[in-house]
Amino acid sequence: MPKVTIDNLEFNTEDLCDEGKEELARLQVIELQLGKLKNELSIYKTARNSYAKKLKEELKSLDEGKN
């Protein structure tokens, strides 16, 4: 029997009514999407940090050129 844990309570998915099984499926889709979004956010943060670093280097070289 497949089991699911919600709020530290374990349930047999086969015990769920049809509506409960549909809600569980929706929840699983949302959890998957949240994981994808977290990964995407991590990529964006890495890119932002890289762009900021390059910009700081450019600004530093411009400032050094003035002196």
Helices and strands as residue ranges (DSSP letters): E 3-6, E 9-12, G 13-15, H 18-66
